[in-house]
Amino acid sequence: MDSVIDLAGNVRGAMCSATSAVQACRDAIARDNREVNAFVFVDWESAVRAAEAIDAKVAAGIDPGPLAGVPFGVKDIENCAGMPTTFGSMAYKDAAPATADDPNVSRLRNAGAIPVGKTATPEFAFDSLTDTPAWGTTRNPWDLTKTPGGSSGGSAAAVSAGMVPFATGTDEGGSVRSPAAFCGLVGLKPTHGLVARLDGSSDTNTMSVLACTVSDTARLLDVMAARDDADKMSQPVPWLGTLERRLAIAPRPGLRAAWSRDLGYAPVDAGE
């Protein structure tokens, strides 16, 4: 599957259509989700309508945004208009569709990305593996006998399996970073206040994404980062320029990076 940046560029340049991108994801989910169980809800009718609207903009010479036509999954503790939010719980399994997006989902949608469904999470995101009475067990696509981690395990599994180019996640104590490590993805816990949440959610929780590359993560964070009145902690974007542009700038002479094999306490299996 193309990266976020490549796919958006191809759609904006009319080298492929948003409709075909959605269909590719639909095919991948139909092929792999039964075993992996990354998605607990999909809405292809809405996704196709959104894709057709983006293709119409491209045909009319209108820029559809920096994420044009990129399908994505939304963690099932975040609201996405038109889709239920079940929190992985039997108590909410039959919830009515949400009527509005969470702030981060809204910004992704407004940038041209297309939500296709909700990804599995442990009940109320309170576990480090993804297994619930409501939706069953989510498995790691690298090895179906293993877990993708949690609590953003469904998002990690969906991206790692190639079902979607990226998916949203939330991270309080490792809920993006751990699944990213389990599934070979990039996982980042953003600075508090950088990406707005619904006010009233945990003040230690941050909104993020699971993606395959640092560059994709940078573009997605550039889109999501903003002040929003829905979140009393959110702040104006503090940098000049964008993270994506900064990645293209050569590092300053003398900068060094530190790396630990085991953090002084954690045994690590030898690479194969």
URZI-V57968 format. One line per field, one symbol per residue. ss: DSSP state (a for helix, b for strand, c for the rest). A space follows every 10 residues. Layout:
ss=???
This chain:
ss=cccaaaaaaa aacccccaaa aaaaaaaaaa aaaaaaccbb bbcaaaaaaa aaaaaaaaac cccccccccc bbbbbccccc cccbccccca aaccccbccc ccaaaaaaaa cccbbbbbbc ccaaaccccc bbcccbbccb ccbccccccc ccaaaaaaaa cccccbbbbb bcccccaaaa aaaccbbccc ccccbccccc cccccbbbbb bccaaaaaaa aaaabccccc cccccccccc ccaaaaaccc cccccccccc cccccccccc cc
